[in-house]
Structures are given as structure tokens and as C-alpha cells.
Amino acid sequence: MADDLGYGHVGAFGQKLIKTPNIDKLAFEGMMFTRHYAGNTVCAPSRYTLMTGLHNGHARIRGNKRVPLKDEDITVAEVFKKASYSTNLVGKWGLGEEGSTGIPNKQGFDNFYGYLNQAHAHNYYPAFLYNNEKRDSLGNEIETIKDGNAAGVGGHSTNKLVYSHDLFEQKALKVIEDNKDKPFFLYLALTAPHANNEAQRFNESGMKIPSLGIYEKEDWPEHQKRHAAMISRLDLTVGLLIQKLMDEGLDENTLVIFTSDNGPHNEGGADSDFFNSNGPLRGTKRDLYEGGIRVPTVARWPGKIKAGSTSDHVSRFVDFFSTMVDLLKPIEKYKTDGQSYLPILLGEKESFDHDLYWEFHEQGGKQAVLFDKDWKCIRLNVNDSKETKMELYNLAIDIEEQNNVVSDFPEKLAKGIKLIDQSHIYNSDFHFNSESR
């Protein structure tokens, strides 16, 4: 899973300037999902949805406020663990602080290496990372980082600073090697191409990477060259992982899913318009328009998933839990909001019989529901009843969400509002101003 990678950032999804040959090859050898939705428009709630199969309306975690998972939460890692899989997380977690009930090792993961919270993860040269429940010191002196002091995309700088993405790549490859003779689940939650916007010592250069690589001589603004280099570095990792699976003879027995946690950002100097990062979609990270929640998603499983196939099946992070349960077929029954897309992966008939709901607790409060496959109802400024606004879009003919037809289809609007109200349950940590408890 990438971090803040937009729908239009990938060549297979329309990108023209940034090179992503390995992700494109993944799509060529597998299935492209053109209508796959993240769990939320920001990090933590999106990852919560992926891990638990619960949508925002009754999720424990609905925003980036540091609320941990609790013992009673069931994650997809726990399902894999019960099925005798080795469970491994490398990268960014965001669902539990140090010493809390939400740390990965208490939520089904045998092995964890990476960041626990979002702010720490926004620094690509951290002083330490977590190795399970212990801190692994990296010895980075963050203030000494300079631009252009490394050669080759993915290399370390000449003053021996450690780039966290390099470590995650190495750890992920090691997981494959160590588990080549037994079933394993690897959740590789990379931080690229997120900006360093919360690492204040990088506030003058939010898109930090050891090398600009093939973009060094481009006549682009410096921040855009960095952004492109981060995405191509991410792409290189994808290629190395697939090659490792092939080298270990695991290629045809491994399902690989690539996706992003939400839409593209405009932070740390990034400009989503420069690369057309959201493709034909409106909005970016923190929006509930398509550009904030529809993400580039590819699935590859040689011999099972038809190479070069494309699906417009409406799927979402909520469905991942149900899909893995469908794959593993455990004895236990799990309550989720999802619908398995395993039949879609295997080329069976596509269907749509569920609604998709999101809520966001910044920028005045937002709610949205996608229903009847193509109808999108959005409620804005939820926290101020005098400013609350409803919007309605028919995505079948208006993918850019430019024509608000709220006045033209009263029955659709009424259904959308009803679904929004039915989907939301009060949460003391994430609630709207209009709710009194």
C-alpha cells in the first residue's frame, strides 16, 4: 500500500510524466480495478477499515486522532494467524501507540517493523523505527541531510543516513525469503510518496528522497522532481518484490494487491495539478469527492487472475477483510461491512449490492454515500447546520462531479440522506457538533 498515491499517479491509470513501469507491468499481468475506494480520505481511518472490514460510520477510528485499536477489535491479520499463516507488517501502522492495546503485535501480527504513528512516519530519516515492541536506533542525524548527496535512486546518502523506505524494502524481501516454505501474509505499508510536512526539520523541503534519479535534469520545480522520484522509487520496490516471488518459486501461489490509502496530497510543496495526480477525478486528500477516495488498485495472481483484465466492479477497503475470509474459509464467522471481491478476481460475474459510506471530521465535517452503483450523495459542513450543504452526482455521466443535480432528483437525494443518517453511529472520539451526548 502506497501513501497518498493518487488515481492518476500511475502510468496504467493515465500518468504521462512519472515512470511506473513495474506497477504498470503488475496491471498488465493482472487485473486493474478502476473503481476501488479507500476506507477514508486520510490515513488512520482508511487503514482501520482495511484491517477490520468496518466502515467509518461505526468504526472505532474515524480520523487521525491517536485512538488505538482495542483487544476486542478483530483484524485481518488475526484471521490469517488463526489459519496458520505467518503474519508480517512492514512500514506504517497508525492504529496504536507504543505500549497501547493497538500495537501490531497485539493485533495479530507476528512480526512488525516500522512506524507506529503518522507524525513519526512523515520523517523518512527517523532516529529510530520499531522492531516489534522495541525501538531500533538508526543513528540518523536529521539536520545534516542535504540535497543531491547521493547517487542512484534508492541509494543512501554519503553521510550514511538511513532512508526508511530502503529498510522497508529490505525487510519485505526478507519476509518472502524467510517464509518461502510456509504460507505468509505480508502487509507492506510504504510511506512514499507522502510529504514530510509534519517533520519540522524538513519544512523547507517536504518531498525528501536521496536521489532525483531520472528526473534530475527535468525542467520542473524542485518539489515536483522529488515527488516524481519518490513514486518511481516506490515503483522500483514493487518490481523487486515480484522478482523475489519469482526467484523463490512463489509467483503462481501468491496473490499480490497494490493500492493507496487515499488520494494525492498538496503538502510539502507537492502540486497535484502538475502531474494530473487525480486523473479525471475531482478532489484530493481530505475530500470525499472521487479524487480523495478512489485509488489506483491492481491485483495479480498468475493462473488465477486473467492477465490484462480490467474491472469496474465497485469495491473498497472494507471488502478486503471479507475477500480474505472468502479465500481462507475459516470456521469462525466474522461481522464486517464488506463484500468479497474474490469472485471478481477469479473472473466470475460482477455484481453490486452494497452501499459505500464515508465520514470525515475535519474541514467542517463531511459525509458521503455511494449507492445504486453510480449515485453519490455528499453532505458538507456537517458541524454547522446553517452552512450544511447537500450535493448529488450521477457518476455514470459525471465522473468529474461537476454537475450537482441535487434539485433534479429528489427521490435519489432522499435515499442518499437516509443512507447517510442510517450509516452513522455516535462515537465519543469522532463526532459532529450537532450531536449531543
Sequence and secondary structure as in RCSB ss.txt:
>XXXX:A:sequence
MADDLGYGHVGAFGQKLIKTPNIDKLAFEGMMFTRHYAGNTVCAPSRYTLMTGLHNGHARIRGNKRVPLKDEDIT
VAEVFKKASYSTNLVGKWGLGEEGSTGIPNKQGFDNFYGYLNQAHAHNYYPAFLYNNEKRDSLGNEIETIKDGNA
AGVGGHSTNKLVYSHDLFEQKALKVIEDNKDKPFFLYLALTAPHANNEAQRFNESGMKIPSLGIYEKEDWPEHQK
RHAAMISRLDLTVGLLIQKLMDEGLDENTLVIFTSDNGPHNEGGADSDFFNSNGPLRGTKRDLYEGGIRVPTVAR
WPGKIKAGSTSDHVSRFVDFFSTMVDLLKPIEKYKTDGQSYLPILLGEKESFDHDLYWEFHEQGGKQAVLFDKDW
KCIRLNVNDSKETKMELYNLAIDIEEQNNVVSDFPEKLAKGIKLIDQSHIYNSDFHFNSESR
>XXXX:A:secstr
 BSS  TTSSGGGT SSS  HHHHHHHHHSEEETTEE S SSHHHHHHHHHH   GGG S  SSS     TT   
HHHHHHHTT EEEEEEE  S  TTSTTSGGGTT SEEEEESSHHHHT SS SEEEETTEEEE    GGG  TT  
 STT   TT    HHHHHHHHHHHHHHHTTTS EEEEEE  TT   TT GGGTT  S  S  GGGTT SS HHHH
HHHHHHHHHHHHHHHHHHHHHHTT GGG  EEE BSS     TT  TTTTTTTTT    TT  SHHHHB  EEEE
 TTTS TTEEE   EETHHHHHHHHHHH  SS    S    HHHHTT        EEEEE STT EEEEEETTTE
EEEEE TT TTT EEEEEETTT TT     TTT HHHHHHHHHHHHHH    SSS  TT   
